């Protein structure tokens, strides 16, 4: 559908696959993944708030991570499920803008948060006696607020610059949600400035954050190697293992999607990689942290006992 001046007023999301026979399977997978993401992240968020044993900076940031995963998946998956049920892949112009705004906000804030969490692990392992004073509650709150604002500013800039462009020809987005790069391919105007802005943000929030995480882990590994006992080394490493897994999955997928030469990947490959960081990783985060974390398991048992 187009307005009288031939500008697009709605878009069509082509989805994960063009094969109609896969729609039932994709609906089941999306529903399962969304249920898993909501259940796991709400549980961790609830435990981090309610259980006194989890009243530490690490779990403060883990609660924020869970909140971001809830926001990111909720911005995308319900619309996907709705399209499978109603057989309508249409999303309004402003609905598409809202989806891009919320998802890009959660994406950038999560990249920044994972960077902060690596620094938190370094302070906990490298300076355990000063950890409580360095990473006090007020510092954690200010840090969380700052990265949220940075993410919001970045998201507003990219959303506004994308949706102020004219879309006057094809309105079919070859993706399963309103992501910036597939949208720009439909614009009937010069997108050079938009591309420069995107690659600048990618380098700043993708590569720079990843390098900062690597620096933190260089110091962490150096500290762990200087711990005399094998038990101490094992305990120190176990506090970082979950974070390393999540960072590898999330940054790997994001960098593969955004920081690459043009036409280096097929559209289907890009959609698959996008699904990894947008849908799959948020559902796996609670499992990765809870399965490798005794404190979370103990907090869950205490909460269950109190409720019985």
PEMO-V290628 format. One record per residue. N is the residue number from 1. RES is the residue in one letter. PHI is phi in whole degrees, -180 to 180 (999 if undefined). PSI is psi in degrees with one decimal (* if undefined). NEAR is the number of other ideal C-beta (glycine too) atoms within 8 Angstrom. Layout:
# PEMO-V290628
[[N,RES,PHI,PSI,NEAR] [N,RES,PHI,PSI,NEAR]]
This chain:
# PEMO-V290628
[[1,X,999,137.2,5] [2,X,-131,151.7,8] [3,X,-78,177.1,7] [4,X,-62,-26.7,3] [5,X,-92,18.9,4] [6,X,71,11.0,6] [7,X,-87,145.2,9] [8,X,-68,134.6,12] [9,X,-112,-4.5,8] [10,X,-157,160.8,11] [11,X,-122,162.7,16] [12,X,-118,117.9,10] [13,X,-87,116.1,14] [14,X,-73,-17.6,10] [15,X,88,-174.3,10] [16,X,-70,-33.6,8] [17,X,-145,148.0,7] [18,X,-88,-4.4,5] [19,X,-84,113.7,6] [20,X,-65,-29.3,5] [21,X,-69,-13.4,5] [22,X,-92,-4.8,9] [23,X,-62,-41.6,10] [24,X,-63,-44.6,8] [25,X,-63,-43.2,7] [26,X,-65,-37.5,13] [27,X,-61,-45.9,11] [28,X,-63,-44.0,8] [29,X,-64,-42.4,8] [30,X,-66,-42.5,13] [31,X,-64,-44.0,9] [32,X,-63,-44.9,8] [33,X,-65,-42.5,13] [34,X,-67,-41.2,14] [35,X,-62,-43.2,8] [36,X,-63,-43.1,10] [37,X,-65,-45.8,16] [38,X,-65,-48.5,10] [39,X,-61,-50.1,9] [40,X,-66,-45.8,14] [41,X,-73,-36.6,15] [42,X,-65,-38.6,10] [43,X,-62,-48.6,11] [44,X,-65,-40.3,15] [45,X,-61,-44.6,12] [46,X,-65,-46.3,9] [47,X,-63,-40.1,13] [48,X,-65,-30.6,13] [49,X,-84,-41.1,7] [50,X,-89,-33.0,6] [51,X,-89,123.7,11] [52,X,-63,-27.9,4] [53,X,-68,-16.7,8] [54,X,-106,18.4,11] [55,X,-86,64.5,7] [56,X,-132,162.0,6] [57,X,-56,-40.0,12] [58,X,-57,-44.9,11] [59,X,-82,-21.3,11] [60,X,-62,-47.4,13] [61,X,-71,-33.8,14] [62,X,-65,-36.4,12] [63,X,-65,-40.3,12] [64,X,-66,-37.9,10] [65,X,-60,-42.7,13] [66,X,-64,-40.6,16] [67,X,-62,-42.7,10] [68,X,-65,-39.4,12] [69,X,-64,-37.3,17] [70,X,-65,-45.2,14] [71,X,-63,-46.5,11] [72,X,-63,-46.6,15] [73,X,-70,-35.9,16] [74,X,-69,-27.4,8] [75,X,-70,-22.3,10] [76,X,-115,-53.8,14] [77,X,-67,-42.3,12] [78,X,-56,-38.2,8] [79,X,-66,-38.3,11] [80,X,-63,-45.3,14] [81,X,-63,-40.7,12] [82,X,-62,-39.6,9] [83,X,-67,-33.6,12] [84,X,-71,-35.0,12] [85,X,-76,-47.1,7] [86,X,-88,-10.6,6] [87,X,62,23.4,6] [88,X,-116,121.2,6] [89,X,-102,13.8,9] [90,X,-80,137.4,8] [91,X,-132,135.4,12] [92,X,-67,161.9,9] [93,X,-57,-48.6,10] [94,X,-76,-28.3,6] [95,X,-66,-38.9,8] [96,X,-65,-41.1,15] [97,X,-64,-41.5,12] [98,X,-65,-40.8,8] [99,X,-63,-44.6,14] [100,X,-65,-40.1,17] [101,X,-61,-51.2,11] [102,X,-70,-40.2,12] [103,X,-71,-43.8,15] [104,X,-65,-32.0,13] [105,X,-64,-49.9,13] [106,X,-64,-34.3,14] [107,X,-63,-52.2,12] [108,X,-67,-42.5,14] [109,X,-63,-35.8,13] [110,X,-68,-38.5,13] [111,X,-61,-44.5,14] [112,X,-67,-39.4,13] [113,X,-65,-42.0,14] [114,X,-63,-32.6,16] [115,X,-67,-44.8,12] [116,X,-63,-39.5,11] [117,X,-65,-32.4,13] [118,X,-68,-38.8,15] [119,X,-66,-39.7,10] [120,X,-59,-41.7,12] [121,X,-67,-36.3,14] [122,X,-64,-44.9,13] [123,X,-64,-41.3,12] [124,X,-63,-38.5,13] [125,X,-89,-41.0,12] [126,X,-83,-29.2,9] [127,X,-136,62.4,8] [128,X,-61,-33.7,7] [129,X,-73,-26.2,4] [130,X,-102,0.6,8] [131,X,-57,-47.3,11] [132,X,-64,-35.1,6] [133,X,-80,-35.9,5] [134,X,-72,-49.2,9] [135,X,-102,55.8,10] [136,X,-75,170.4,8] [137,X,-58,-41.8,7] [138,X,-66,-39.4,6] [139,X,-63,-42.5,10] [140,X,-63,-43.5,12] [141,X,-65,-45.5,8] [142,X,-64,-38.6,8] [143,X,-65,-45.5,9] [144,X,-62,-41.2,12] [145,X,-66,-42.3,8] [146,X,-63,-47.4,8] [147,X,-70,-28.3,12] [148,X,-68,-40.5,9] [149,X,-68,-43.0,8] [150,X,-59,-44.8,11] [151,X,-63,-39.2,14] [152,X,-67,-42.7,9] [153,X,-61,-47.3,8] [154,X,-61,-44.0,13] [155,X,-65,-42.1,14] [156,X,-64,-41.8,9] [157,X,-62,-48.8,9] [158,X,-71,-36.4,14] [159,X,-67,-45.7,12] [160,X,-64,-45.8,8] [161,X,-67,-28.1,11] [162,X,-78,-43.0,14] [163,X,-91,-0.2,10] [164,X,-88,-7.9,5] [165,X,-74,150.4,12] [166,X,-80,135.0,7] [167,X,-120,102.7,11] [168,X,-125,3.1,8] [169,X,-120,-108.3,6] [170,X,-73,133.2,4] [171,X,-113,19.1,12] [172,X,-97,113.6,8] [173,X,-89,115.7,13] [174,X,-81,67.7,8] [175,X,-162,173.7,12] [176,X,-101,-1.2,11] [177,X,-155,172.0,13] [178,X,-81,86.6,13] [179,X,-100,150.5,10] [180,X,-63,-45.6,11] [181,X,-66,-46.9,9] [182,X,-61,-32.3,10] [183,X,-67,-43.6,14] [184,X,-62,-28.3,12] [185,X,-65,-20.2,7] [186,X,-93,-11.9,14] [187,X,-69,138.0,12] [188,X,-102,56.6,8] [189,X,-158,168.7,6] [190,X,-69,126.0,4] [191,X,-111,16.8,9] [192,X,-59,-46.6,6] [193,X,-62,-40.8,8] [194,X,-61,-42.6,13] [195,X,-65,-39.9,9] [196,X,-62,-43.6,8] [197,X,-63,-40.1,11] [198,X,-67,-47.2,12] [199,X,-67,-31.6,9] [200,X,-65,-46.3,8] [201,X,-64,-38.8,11] [202,X,-61,-44.1,11] [203,X,-67,-40.3,10] [204,X,-69,-50.2,9] [205,X,-92,-21.7,11] [206,X,-92,-68.7,14] [207,X,-68,-46.5,10] [208,X,-63,-43.8,9] [209,X,-63,-40.8,14] [210,X,-64,-40.9,11] [211,X,-65,-39.0,8] [212,X,-64,-38.8,11] [213,X,-64,-42.8,13] [214,X,-62,-40.3,8] [215,X,-62,-44.6,8] [216,X,-58,-41.6,13] [217,X,-76,-22.8,12] [218,X,-64,-45.9,8] [219,X,-67,-37.8,10] [220,X,-63,-47.5,15] [221,X,-62,-42.0,8] [222,X,-61,-40.2,8] [223,X,-67,-43.5,12] [224,X,-63,-39.6,11] [225,X,-65,-24.3,7] [226,X,-89,-3.7,6] [227,X,-75,125.6,9] [228,X,-68,-40.7,4] [229,X,-89,146.3,6] [230,X,-66,-35.5,5] [231,X,-65,-40.3,6] [232,X,-66,-40.3,9] [233,X,-63,-43.1,11] [234,X,-64,-41.9,8] [235,X,-66,-41.3,8] [236,X,-65,-43.5,13] [237,X,-67,-36.3,9] [238,X,-64,-27.6,8] [239,X,-73,-16.8,10] [240,X,-105,-16.2,12] [241,X,-59,-45.9,9] [242,X,-63,-41.9,10] [243,X,-64,-40.2,11] [244,X,-62,-42.4,9] [245,X,-62,-47.1,9] [246,X,-65,-43.5,13] [247,X,-61,-44.4,12] [248,X,-61,-45.1,8] [249,X,-67,-48.6,12] [250,X,-72,-52.7,13] [251,X,-67,-36.8,14] [252,X,-58,-45.7,8] [253,X,-70,-42.3,13] [254,X,-65,-46.0,12] [255,X,-65,-39.1,12] [256,X,-64,-30.4,9] [257,X,-82,-46.8,11] [258,X,-99,-33.7,9] [259,X,-105,82.9,10] [260,X,-156,156.1,9] [261,X,-66,155.0,4] [262,X,-60,141.0,4] [263,X,62,17.1,4] [264,X,-77,-23.4,5] [265,X,-122,151.7,9] [266,X,-74,163.0,5] [267,X,-61,-42.4,7] [268,X,-65,-38.7,6] [269,X,-65,-43.1,8] [270,X,-61,-40.0,12] [271,X,-65,-38.9,12] [272,X,-65,-45.5,8] [273,X,-66,-38.2,12] [274,X,-62,-39.0,14] [275,X,-62,-30.1,11] [276,X,-64,-49.0,11] [277,X,-88,-22.4,13] [278,X,-90,-29.4,13] [279,X,-123,-50.5,14] [280,X,-76,-49.1,10] [281,X,-59,-43.7,14] [282,X,-60,-29.9,13] [283,X,-80,-24.0,15] [284,X,-89,-22.9,9] [285,X,-53,-49.6,14] [286,X,-62,-36.3,15] [287,X,-67,-44.4,10] [288,X,-61,-44.8,11] [289,X,-74,-41.1,13] [290,X,-75,-37.6,13] [291,X,-69,-26.3,6] [292,X,-105,11.2,8] [293,X,-129,111.4,9] [294,X,-67,-35.9,5] [295,X,-63,-40.8,9] [296,X,-66,-42.8,12] [297,X,-63,-43.3,9] [298,X,-66,-39.7,9] [299,X,-63,-38.5,12] [300,X,-64,-43.3,11] [301,X,-64,-42.0,8] [302,X,-63,-41.2,10] [303,X,-66,-40.6,12] [304,X,-64,-42.8,8] [305,X,-64,-39.6,7] [306,X,-67,-30.0,6] [307,X,-83,-15.4,5] [308,X,-84,*,4]]
